[in-house]
Amino acid sequence: MFTQITPLEGGLVLAVGIAVGYLIRHFVVRSRAKTLEQKVNLELESAKKEAQEIVAQAKDKSLQLIEDAKNDERERKAQLARMEERVLKYEKDAERRADELRTREAALETDMNKVKLAKAETDEKLEKAIKIAEKTAGFTKEEARNLIIKNVEDSHRQELAQILQKLENERREEVEKRSLSIITTAVQRYARSHVSEITTSVFHIPSEDLKGKIIGREGRNVRTLERLTGVEFIIDETPEAIVISSFDPVRREIAKMALEKLIKDGRIQPAKIEEKVEEARKELEKKMYEIGEAAAFEVGVLDLPKEVIQLIGRLHFRTSFGQNVLTHSIEMAYISAMLAAELGANVEVAKRGALVHDIGKAIDHEVQGTHVELGRKLLKKYGVDDAIIDAMQSHHEDYPYATPESYIVTAADVLSAARPGARRGTVENYIKRLEDLEKIAGQFEGVKMSYAISAGRELRVFVVPEKIDDFGALQLAKNIANKIQTDLRYPGEIKVNVIREMRAVEYAR
């Protein structure tokens, strides 16, 4: 049994417990504080020792640096002393050499004075001798010299003339040999093959069945093609091929490109033919620029204006006496560059002048004027250098030769055109006759377009239906035939075919 504790006793026990707890806590705190104080004292002592070591090391390093600085200073002073010694030595040598030069100069001046005195004495004696000679001979020194020269000329005049003639002949022979060597070298170095242009192109088709589609019902497709392109399609003569006939290479190319597009598309009908022919015309313009760019790159001319490049590309589809004009121009550029290099002229000017010398032919059938004059105007318009214009404008002697490069371009033109097989006069005459046929038809009012086909045996004339009626078409054919008979000379007969096509278009909305 536990004895019951009174409140008073409980309070005393609690008070005693609190007091004992306080004393224990106070003792524990004092013990910890003393331990911390000892730890701090130890760390302070360690820090002091470390600081003393650092200070000692710093003192040692500073002493070492001071010692190194003193050593460097002593070394610099020694170097300065050595340099000063060398400078003093150089100064002494310079002064010694200057003294020697002054001594030599004085000696030279003395010698010059002696020479002058001797020359004066010699001149005086010579003058006296000349006066004595003149008095003895009875004429002056100038008269004597002229007399001697006259006597020599009289006695050797014939001999001098023969010598001069011989020198002139030898010089001419040497010049001819040199020029022949230069031209032969240029021609041998340029060995480009040439193929004369023809008036037909062959278009291969994958199957004979396509010929029927190309001809169309009652021939409407092929008639539309011929009307839009201005060529003649010969379909039945060659297996798996269609012959495109025209004297104009541009028309043949457009027709060929249009056929390729139609066969690839598969839908061959008049509306689609018109669309593809127009696409072919636009693509040909782009192709012309690419051809011109390739030609300029081939001969190393890279900074011509874009418009000039386009015109150069058009020359690919022009011929001169059966010779492709662009091929002729590239050949001339090579030959001109070689000639200019051999003769010491400006190679770039000669090469560029040759490349663009026939650029007027790209448009001469569209605009009045010679191709030389048109070419000059085009080059001036697009800011081409005057030196290049001077080089190209004289190749037909329309303008005087202004520079050495103009002679070179003319010589290159003759060399390129004179090669065997390069040109054919009959082809040029034939093409001119076909062009004249088309021009005659174009002179009549109401004519929209005209094409000479079948090697000039037929002239197809398309008229504007609003201006020419059916009766007028009959009369126009007769008038054109009479005009051809009057103005042209030709073998056989020419068929004049006037075509009047009426097309009515309306839209349902």
C-alpha positions in Angstrom: 0.0 0.0 0.0 1.4 3.4 -0.9 1.3 6.3 1.5 -0.6 9.2 0.3 1.5 12.4 -0.4 0.1 15.7 0.7 0.2 18.7 -1.6 2.8 20.4 0.5 5.1 17.4 0.2 4.5 17.3 -3.5 5.4 20.9 -3.8 8.6 20.4 -1.9 9.5 17.5 -4.0 8.8 19.4 -7.2 10.9 22.4 -5.9 13.8 20.2 -5.0 13.6 18.5 -8.5 13.6 21.8 -10.3 16.6 23.0 -8.3 18.5 19.8 -8.9 17.7 20.0 -12.7 18.8 23.6 -12.8 22.1 22.8 -11.1 22.7 19.9 -13.5 21.9 22.0 -16.5 24.2 24.8 -15.2 27.0 22.3 -14.8 26.6 20.8 -18.2 26.5 24.3 -19.9 29.7 25.3 -18.0 31.4 22.2 -19.1 30.5 22.7 -22.8 31.5 26.4 -22.6 34.9 25.4 -21.2 35.4 22.8 -23.9 34.4 25.3 -26.7 36.8 27.9 -25.2 39.6 25.4 -25.2 38.8 24.5 -28.9 38.7 28.2 -29.9 42.0 28.8 -28.1 43.6 25.9 -29.9 42.3 27.2 -33.3 43.5 30.7 -32.5 46.9 29.3 -31.6 47.0 27.3 -34.9 45.9 30.4 -36.9 48.6 32.5 -35.3 51.3 29.9 -36.2 50.0 29.6 -39.7 49.9 33.4 -40.1 53.5 33.6 -38.8 54.5 31.0 -41.4 52.8 32.9 -44.2 54.4 36.2 -43.2 57.8 34.4 -43.1 57.2 32.9 -46.6 56.1 36.3 -47.9 59.3 37.9 -46.5 61.4 35.3 -48.1 59.6 35.8 -51.5 59.9 39.6 -51.3 63.6 39.3 -50.5 64.0 36.9 -53.5 62.0 39.3 -55.8 64.2 42.2 -54.6 67.3 40.2 -55.3 66.0 39.2 -58.8 65.1 42.8 -59.6 68.6 43.9 -58.5 70.1 41.2 -60.8 68.0 42.3 -63.7 69.0 45.9 -63.1 72.6 45.0 -63.1 72.2 43.0 -66.4 70.4 45.9 -68.1 73.1 48.4 -67.0 75.7 46.0 -68.4 73.8 45.7 -71.7 73.4 49.5 -71.9 77.1 49.9 -71.3 77.9 47.5 -74.1 75.5 49.2 -76.5 76.9 52.6 -75.6 80.4 51.2 -76.3 79.3 49.9 -79.7 77.6 53.3 -80.6 80.7 55.2 -79.7 82.7 52.8 -81.9 80.3 53.3 -84.8 80.5 57.1 -84.3 84.3 57.0 -84.4 84.2 54.8 -87.6 81.7 57.2 -89.2 83.9 60.2 -88.4 86.9 58.4 -89.8 85.1 57.5 -93.0 83.7 61.1 -93.4 87.3 62.4 -93.1 88.4 60.0 -95.7 85.6 61.0 -98.0 86.3 64.7 -97.5 90.0 64.0 -98.4 89.0 62.1 -101.6 86.5 64.8 -102.5 89.2 67.4 -102.2 91.6 65.3 -104.3 88.9 64.8 -107.0 88.1 68.5 -107.1 91.8 69.2 -107.6 92.0 66.7 -110.4 88.8 68.2 -112.0 90.4 71.6 -111.9 93.5 70.2 -113.6 91.3 68.5 -116.3 89.4 71.7 -116.9 92.6 73.7 -117.3 94.0 71.1 -119.7 90.7 71.1 -121.7 90.7 74.8 -121.9 94.3 74.8 -123.2 93.4 72.0 -125.7 90.3 73.9 -126.9 92.4 77.1 -127.3 95.1 75.2 -129.3 92.4 73.5 -131.5 90.7 76.8 -132.2 94.0 78.3 -133.3 94.6 75.3 -135.5 91.1 75.5 -137.1 91.7 79.2 -137.8 95.0 78.5 -139.4 93.4 75.7 -141.5 90.5 77.9 -142.5 92.9 80.7 -143.5 95.0 78.2 -145.5 92.1 76.4 -147.2 90.1 79.5 -147.9 86.7 78.3 -146.4 85.2 77.8 -142.9 84.8 74.6 -140.9 81.0 74.4 -141.7 81.6 74.9 -145.4 84.2 72.1 -145.3 81.9 69.7 -143.6 79.0 70.4 -146.0 81.4 70.0 -148.9 82.6 66.6 -147.7 79.0 65.4 -147.1 78.0 66.6 -150.6 80.9 64.8 -152.2 80.1 61.5 -150.3 76.4 61.8 -151.3 77.2 62.4 -155.0 79.7 59.5 -155.2 77.6 57.0 -153.3 74.0 58.0 -154.1 73.3 55.0 -156.3 74.9 52.7 -153.7 72.7 54.2 -151.0 69.6 53.8 -153.0 70.4 50.1 -153.7 71.0 49.5 -150.0 67.7 51.2 -149.0 65.8 49.1 -151.6 67.4 45.9 -150.3 66.5 46.8 -146.7 62.9 47.6 -147.8 62.5 44.3 -149.6 64.0 42.3 -146.7 61.7 44.1 -144.3 58.6 43.4 -146.4 59.6 39.7 -146.8 60.1 39.5 -143.0 56.7 41.1 -142.3 55.0 38.7 -144.7 56.7 35.7 -143.2 55.8 36.8 -139.7 52.2 37.5 -140.5 51.9 34.2 -142.4 53.3 32.4 -139.3 50.9 34.1 -136.9 47.8 33.4 -139.1 48.9 29.8 -139.7 49.5 29.2 -136.0 46.1 30.7 -135.1 44.2 28.6 -137.7 46.1 25.4 -136.7 45.4 25.9 -133.0 41.7 26.3 -133.6 40.4 23.1 -135.1 36.6 23.3 -134.5 34.6 21.2 -136.9 31.8 22.8 -138.9 28.5 21.3 -140.1 26.5 23.3 -142.6 22.9 24.1 -141.6 20.1 22.3 -143.4 16.4 23.3 -143.9 14.8 20.2 -142.3 14.7 18.6 -138.9 13.7 15.0 -138.1 11.5 14.4 -135.1 11.4 10.7 -134.0 8.1 9.4 -132.5 7.8 6.3 -130.4 5.1 4.7 -132.5 3.5 4.9 -136.0 0.1 5.1 -134.3 0.9 8.7 -133.2 1.0 9.9 -136.7 -2.8 9.5 -137.0 -3.3 11.6 -133.8 -0.9 14.2 -135.0 -2.8 14.5 -138.4 -6.2 14.6 -136.6 -9.7 14.3 -138.1 -9.6 15.5 -141.7 -6.1 16.9 -141.0 -7.2 19.6 -138.6 -4.4 19.0 -136.0 -1.5 19.1 -138.5 -3.1 22.2 -140.2 -3.2 23.9 -136.8 0.4 23.0 -136.1 1.5 24.3 -139.5 -0.5 27.5 -139.1 0.9 28.3 -135.7 4.5 27.4 -136.2 5.0 28.3 -139.9 6.6 25.0 -140.9 5.6 22.1 -143.0 5.2 18.6 -141.5 6.1 15.7 -143.8 4.6 12.8 -142.0 4.3 9.7 -144.3 7.7 9.6 -145.8 9.9 8.3 -142.9 8.9 5.4 -140.6 8.6 6.4 -137.0 9.7 9.9 -137.8 8.2 13.3 -138.8 10.2 15.6 -141.0 9.9 19.3 -140.1 10.7 21.5 -143.1 11.4 25.3 -142.9 14.2 27.6 -143.9 13.9 29.3 -140.4 15.7 27.3 -137.6 13.6 29.1 -135.0 10.4 27.9 -136.4 11.7 24.3 -136.7 12.8 24.4 -133.1 9.4 25.7 -131.9 7.6 23.0 -133.9 9.9 20.3 -132.5 9.4 21.5 -128.9 5.6 21.8 -129.3 5.5 18.2 -130.7 7.4 16.9 -127.8 5.0 18.5 -125.4 1.9 17.3 -127.2 3.2 13.7 -127.3 4.1 13.8 -123.6 0.7 15.3 -122.7 -1.2 12.8 -124.9 -4.1 15.1 -125.8 -3.5 16.3 -129.3 -6.3 18.7 -130.4 -6.4 22.3 -131.7 -6.9 24.0 -128.4 -4.1 22.0 -126.7 -1.8 22.6 -129.8 -2.2 26.4 -129.4 -1.3 26.1 -125.7 1.8 24.0 -126.3 3.1 26.1 -129.2 2.9 29.2 -126.9 4.7 27.3 -124.1 7.4 26.3 -126.6 7.9 29.9 -127.7 8.5 31.0 -124.1 10.8 28.1 -123.4 12.8 28.8 -126.5 13.5 32.3 -125.2 14.9 30.8 -122.0 16.9 28.3 -124.0 18.3 31.1 -126.2 19.7 32.8 -123.0 21.2 29.5 -121.8 22.9 29.0 -125.3 24.3 32.5 -125.2 25.5 32.1 -121.6 27.3 28.8 -122.6 28.9 30.4 -125.6 30.2 33.4 -123.6 31.5 31.0 -120.9 33.2 28.9 -123.6 35.3 31.8 -124.9 35.9 33.2 -121.4 33.7 36.3 -121.6 31.8 36.5 -118.3 30.6 40.1 -117.7 28.4 40.9 -120.7 24.9 42.4 -120.0 22.0 39.9 -119.9 20.4 41.5 -122.9 23.5 40.9 -125.0 23.8 37.3 -123.8 20.1 36.8 -124.9 20.9 38.2 -128.4 24.1 36.0 -128.7 21.9 33.0 -128.0 19.5 34.0 -130.8 22.4 33.8 -133.2 22.4 30.0 -132.7 19.2 30.0 -134.9 20.6 32.3 -137.6 22.7 31.3 -140.6 24.9 33.2 -143.0 25.6 31.4 -146.3 24.7 28.1 -144.6 27.1 28.8 -141.7 25.7 29.0 -138.2 26.3 32.6 -137.0 26.9 31.6 -133.4 29.4 28.9 -134.3 31.1 31.5 -136.7 31.2 34.1 -133.8 32.8 31.6 -131.3 35.3 30.6 -133.9 36.2 34.2 -134.6 36.6 34.9 -130.8 39.2 32.1 -130.5 41.1 33.2 -133.6 41.0 36.9 -132.6 42.3 36.1 -129.2 45.2 34.1 -130.6 46.1 36.8 -133.2 45.9 39.5 -130.6 48.2 37.6 -128.3 50.8 37.0 -131.1 50.7 40.7 -132.1 50.7 42.2 -128.6 47.2 43.8 -129.0 44.4 43.8 -126.3 43.3 40.1 -126.2 40.1 40.8 -124.3 38.9 43.6 -126.6 39.6 41.5 -129.7 37.9 38.4 -128.3 34.8 40.3 -127.2 34.6 42.3 -130.4 34.7 39.1 -132.4 32.0 37.4 -130.3 29.5 40.3 -130.8 30.5 41.4 -134.3 27.3 39.9 -135.9 24.9 40.5 -133.0 22.8 42.8 -135.3 21.8 39.7 -137.2 19.8 38.6 -134.2 17.2 41.2 -135.1 18.1 42.5 -138.6 15.1 40.7 -140.2 12.8 42.5 -137.7 14.2 46.0 -137.9 15.4 48.1 -140.8 19.1 48.7 -141.1 22.4 46.8 -141.7 23.4 44.3 -139.1 26.6 46.3 -138.4 24.6 49.5 -137.7 22.0 47.6 -135.6 24.8 45.9 -133.7 26.5 49.2 -132.8 23.2 50.6 -131.6 22.4 47.6 -129.4 25.9 47.5 -127.8 25.7 51.2 -127.1 22.2 50.9 -125.6 23.3 48.2 -123.2 26.5 50.0 -122.1 29.2 47.9 -123.8 32.7 49.4 -123.8 33.4 51.7 -126.8 36.7 49.8 -127.4 34.7 46.7 -128.2 32.3 48.6 -130.5 35.3 50.1 -132.3 36.7 46.5 -132.7 33.5 45.1 -134.3 32.2 47.9 -136.4 34.8 47.7 -139.2 34.5 44.0 -140.2 32.6 44.9 -143.4 34.5 48.2 -143.8 31.4 50.2 -143.1 33.4 52.2 -140.6 37.1 53.2 -140.6 39.6 51.0 -138.7 40.0 52.8 -135.4 42.1 50.4 -133.4 44.5 47.4 -134.0 41.8 45.1 -132.6 39.4 46.2 -135.5 42.0 44.9 -138.0 42.3 41.6 -136.0 38.5 41.1 -135.9 38.2 41.7 -139.7 41.0 39.2 -140.4 39.4 36.6 -138.1 36.1 37.1 -139.9 37.8 36.4 -143.3 39.6 33.3 -141.9 36.5 31.8 -140.4 34.3 32.4 -143.5 37.0 31.3 -146.0 37.6 27.8 -144.6 36.5 25.1 -147.1 33.0 24.0 -146.5 32.2 26.7 -144.0 29.8 28.6 -146.3 27.6 27.9 -149.2 26.3 30.7 -151.4 23.5 28.7 -152.9 22.0 28.1 -149.5 22.0 31.8 -148.7 20.4 32.6 -152.0 17.7 30.0 -151.4 16.9 31.3 -148.0 16.8 34.9 -149.3 14.3 33.9 -151.9 12.0 32.3 -149.3 12.3 35.4 -147.1 11.4 37.6 -150.1 8.3 35.4 -150.7 7.1 36.1 -147.2 7.9 39.8 -147.4 5.9 40.2 -150.6 2.8 38.6 -149.0 3.2 40.8 -145.9 3.0 43.9 -148.0 -0.8 43.4 -148.7 -3.4 44.7 -146.3 -5.3 42.2 -144.2 -2.5 39.6 -144.1 -1.9 38.3 -140.6 1.1 36.0 -141.3 2.7 34.2 -144.2 5.0 31.2 -144.4 7.0 29.8 -147.4 7.0 26.0 -147.2 7.8 23.0 -149.5 11.2 24.4 -150.3 9.6 27.6 -151.6 7.1 25.9 -153.9 4.1 26.9 -151.7 3.3 30.2 -149.9 0.7 29.9 -147.2 -1.0 33.3 -146.3 -3.2 33.6 -143.3 -5.6 36.6 -143.4 -7.7 38.5 -140.8 -11.3 37.3 -141.5 -12.8 40.6 -140.4 -10.8 42.5 -143.1 -10.8 39.9 -145.9 -14.0 38.1 -147.0 -14.1 34.9 -149.2 -14.1 36.9 -152.4 -11.3 39.1 -151.2 -9.2 36.0 -150.3 -9.5 34.8 -154.0 -8.5 38.2 -155.2 -5.6 38.4 -152.7 -4.2 35.1 -153.9 -4.2 36.4 -157.4 -2.6 39.7 -156.5 0.2 38.0 -154.5 0.9 35.6 -157.4 1.1 38.5 -159.9 3.5 40.3 -157.5 5.7 37.3 -157.2 5.8 36.9 -161.0 6.8 40.5 -161.3 9.4 40.8 -158.6 11.1 37.4 -158.2 13.0 35.0 -160.4 12.5 31.3 -159.5 12.4 27.8 -161.1 9.1 26.0 -161.6 5.9 27.4 -160.1 4.9 28.7 -156.7 1.4 27.8 -155.2 -0.1 30.8 -153.3 -2.6 29.4 -150.7 -4.7 32.1 -148.9 -6.4 30.8 -145.8 -9.3 32.6 -144.1 -10.4 31.0 -140.8 -13.4 32.4 -139.0 -13.6 31.5 -135.4 -16.6 32.5 -133.2 -16.1 32.4 -129.4 -18.7 33.1 -126.7 -18.9 32.2 -123.0 -21.9 30.8 -121.1 -22.1 32.2 -117.6 
